[in-house]
């Protein structure tokens, strides 16, 4: 895997790795391993917690626009005569 980092972040990671006597790759792998190990996977969450998180996600992406018209969701608006000719 190749990851492109912002220059300032890359320099910070290099400096921290050097301070611990590690290569940048070793340092980043170690730190990412810690991050993954400390984060609960979705399979470890109980159903209520997963549902709560899902509701929060849905609410944070709500659309306040007007509803679509009947024509906008009709077959006629989706398929054109050109599609019938194919």
C-alpha positions as CSV (number, residue, x, y, z in Angstrom):
1,X,0.0,0.0,0.0
2,X,1.2,3.5,-0.8
3,X,0.0,6.5,1.1
4,X,0.7,10.1,0.1
5,X,1.1,12.2,3.2
6,X,1.0,16.0,3.5
7,X,4.6,17.2,3.7
8,X,4.3,18.6,7.2
9,X,2.9,15.3,8.5
10,X,5.6,13.3,6.8
11,X,8.3,15.4,8.4
12,X,6.7,15.0,11.8
13,X,6.5,11.2,11.4
14,X,10.2,11.1,10.3
15,X,11.2,13.2,13.3
16,X,9.3,11.0,15.8
17,X,10.7,7.8,14.2
18,X,14.3,9.1,14.4
19,X,13.8,10.1,18.0
20,X,12.9,6.5,18.8
21,X,15.6,5.0,16.6
22,X,13.2,3.5,14.1
23,X,12.7,3.8,10.4
24,X,9.7,5.8,9.4
25,X,8.0,2.7,8.1
26,X,8.6,0.8,11.4
27,X,7.3,3.7,13.3
28,X,4.1,4.2,11.2
29,X,3.4,0.5,11.2
30,X,3.7,0.4,15.0
31,X,1.5,3.4,15.5
32,X,-1.2,2.2,13.1
33,X,-1.1,-1.2,14.8
34,X,-1.8,0.5,18.1
35,X,-4.7,2.5,16.5
36,X,-6.3,-0.5,15.0
37,X,-5.9,-2.5,18.3
38,X,-7.5,0.2,20.4
39,X,-10.5,0.8,18.1
40,X,-13.5,-1.5,18.6
41,X,-14.5,-3.3,15.5
42,X,-18.2,-3.1,14.5
43,X,-18.6,-6.8,15.3
44,X,-17.7,-6.1,18.9
45,X,-20.5,-3.6,19.4
46,X,-23.8,-4.8,20.8
47,X,-26.9,-4.3,18.5
48,X,-28.2,-1.3,20.5
49,X,-24.9,0.5,20.1
50,X,-24.6,-0.3,16.4
51,X,-28.2,1.0,15.9
52,X,-27.4,4.2,17.9
53,X,-24.3,4.8,15.8
54,X,-26.3,4.2,12.6
55,X,-29.0,6.6,13.6
56,X,-26.4,9.3,14.4
57,X,-24.8,8.7,11.0
58,X,-28.2,9.0,9.2
59,X,-29.1,12.2,11.1
60,X,-25.7,13.8,10.3
61,X,-26.4,13.3,6.6
62,X,-30.0,14.5,6.5
63,X,-31.1,16.3,3.3
64,X,-33.4,19.3,3.9
65,X,-34.3,19.7,0.2
66,X,-37.7,19.4,-1.3
67,X,-39.0,15.9,-2.2
68,X,-38.8,14.7,-5.8
69,X,-41.8,15.0,-8.0
70,X,-43.7,11.9,-9.1
71,X,-42.3,12.4,-12.6
72,X,-38.7,12.6,-11.3
73,X,-39.0,9.0,-10.0
74,X,-41.2,7.6,-12.8
75,X,-40.1,5.1,-15.3
76,X,-40.6,7.7,-18.1
77,X,-38.0,10.0,-16.5
78,X,-35.5,7.2,-16.0
79,X,-35.7,5.4,-19.4
80,X,-35.7,7.4,-22.6
81,X,-36.8,6.4,-26.1
82,X,-33.1,6.2,-27.0
83,X,-32.8,3.3,-24.5
84,X,-35.6,1.4,-26.2
85,X,-33.7,1.6,-29.6
86,X,-30.7,-0.2,-28.2
